[in-house]
Amino acid sequence: MVVDVTGLTGRVINRFAVDGTTVYGVGDSGAYRLDAHSKWELLSSEVPSGIESLVMSNDRLYVGTQDRGMFHISLEAQIDIANAF
């Protein structure tokens, strides 16, 4: 578990997945990617509560939840945005 406290708001990331040298994390506040400066970059704030698992496959993060099934976050658009800068 990683806890990042910024000001008065805290962020807990308690599920992780690795793809090569890229680390992804998810918690009740969203899905994140660890950037080259060792800071968590928000990929999506739309993450349901009760996260049980996180898997990276084919440019997608799959998130399994306790009560709300499974959903995915497409990373293809995120990668395109990162490469634009």
Contacts in CASP RR format, 6 or more apart in sequence:
PFRMAT RR
TARGET T0000
AUTHOR 0000-0000-0000
METHOD contacts of the structure
MODEL  1
MVVDVTGLTGRVINRFAVDGTTVYGVGDSGAYRLDAHSKWELLSSEVPSG
IESLVMSNDRLYVGTQDRGMFHISLEAQIDIANAF
1 12 0 8 1.000
1 13 0 8 1.000
1 14 0 8 1.000
2 12 0 8 1.000
2 13 0 8 1.000
2 14 0 8 1.000
2 40 0 8 1.000
3 10 0 8 1.000
3 11 0 8 1.000
3 12 0 8 1.000
3 13 0 8 1.000
4 10 0 8 1.000
4 11 0 8 1.000
4 13 0 8 1.000
4 40 0 8 1.000
5 11 0 8 1.000
10 29 0 8 1.000
11 27 0 8 1.000
11 29 0 8 1.000
11 40 0 8 1.000
12 27 0 8 1.000
12 28 0 8 1.000
12 29 0 8 1.000
13 25 0 8 1.000
13 26 0 8 1.000
13 27 0 8 1.000
13 32 0 8 1.000
13 40 0 8 1.000
14 26 0 8 1.000
14 27 0 8 1.000
14 51 0 8 1.000
15 25 0 8 1.000
15 26 0 8 1.000
15 27 0 8 1.000
15 51 0 8 1.000
15 52 0 8 1.000
15 53 0 8 1.000
15 54 0 8 1.000
15 63 0 8 1.000
16 23 0 8 1.000
16 24 0 8 1.000
16 25 0 8 1.000
16 54 0 8 1.000
17 23 0 8 1.000
17 24 0 8 1.000
17 25 0 8 1.000
17 54 0 8 1.000
17 55 0 8 1.000
17 56 0 8 1.000
17 61 0 8 1.000
18 24 0 8 1.000
18 56 0 8 1.000
19 56 0 8 1.000
22 33 0 8 1.000
22 34 0 8 1.000
23 33 0 8 1.000
23 34 0 8 1.000
24 31 0 8 1.000
24 32 0 8 1.000
24 33 0 8 1.000
24 34 0 8 1.000
24 43 0 8 1.000
24 54 0 8 1.000
24 56 0 8 1.000
24 61 0 8 1.000
25 31 0 8 1.000
25 32 0 8 1.000
25 33 0 8 1.000
25 34 0 8 1.000
25 40 0 8 1.000
25 54 0 8 1.000
26 32 0 8 1.000
26 47 0 8 1.000
26 51 0 8 1.000
26 54 0 8 1.000
26 61 0 8 1.000
26 63 0 8 1.000
27 47 0 8 1.000
27 51 0 8 1.000
28 47 0 8 1.000
28 49 0 8 1.000
28 50 0 8 1.000
28 51 0 8 1.000
29 45 0 8 1.000
29 47 0 8 1.000
30 42 0 8 1.000
30 43 0 8 1.000
30 44 0 8 1.000
30 45 0 8 1.000
30 46 0 8 1.000
30 47 0 8 1.000
31 42 0 8 1.000
31 43 0 8 1.000
31 44 0 8 1.000
31 47 0 8 1.000
31 61 0 8 1.000
31 63 0 8 1.000
31 73 0 8 1.000
32 40 0 8 1.000
32 41 0 8 1.000
32 42 0 8 1.000
32 43 0 8 1.000
33 40 0 8 1.000
33 41 0 8 1.000
33 43 0 8 1.000
33 75 0 8 1.000
33 78 0 8 1.000
34 40 0 8 1.000
34 41 0 8 1.000
35 41 0 8 1.000
43 61 0 8 1.000
43 73 0 8 1.000
43 75 0 8 1.000
43 78 0 8 1.000
44 73 0 8 1.000
47 63 0 8 1.000
48 63 0 8 1.000
48 65 0 8 1.000
48 68 0 8 1.000
48 71 0 8 1.000
49 65 0 8 1.000
49 68 0 8 1.000
50 65 0 8 1.000
50 66 0 8 1.000
50 67 0 8 1.000
50 68 0 8 1.000
51 63 0 8 1.000
51 64 0 8 1.000
51 65 0 8 1.000
51 66 0 8 1.000
52 64 0 8 1.000
52 65 0 8 1.000
52 66 0 8 1.000
53 62 0 8 1.000
53 63 0 8 1.000
53 64 0 8 1.000
54 61 0 8 1.000
54 62 0 8 1.000
54 63 0 8 1.000
54 64 0 8 1.000
55 61 0 8 1.000
55 62 0 8 1.000
56 62 0 8 1.000
59 74 0 8 1.000
59 75 0 8 1.000
59 76 0 8 1.000
59 79 0 8 1.000
60 72 0 8 1.000
60 73 0 8 1.000
60 74 0 8 1.000
60 75 0 8 1.000
61 72 0 8 1.000
61 73 0 8 1.000
61 75 0 8 1.000
62 70 0 8 1.000
62 71 0 8 1.000
62 72 0 8 1.000
63 70 0 8 1.000
63 71 0 8 1.000
63 72 0 8 1.000
63 73 0 8 1.000
64 70 0 8 1.000
64 71 0 8 1.000
65 71 0 8 1.000
END
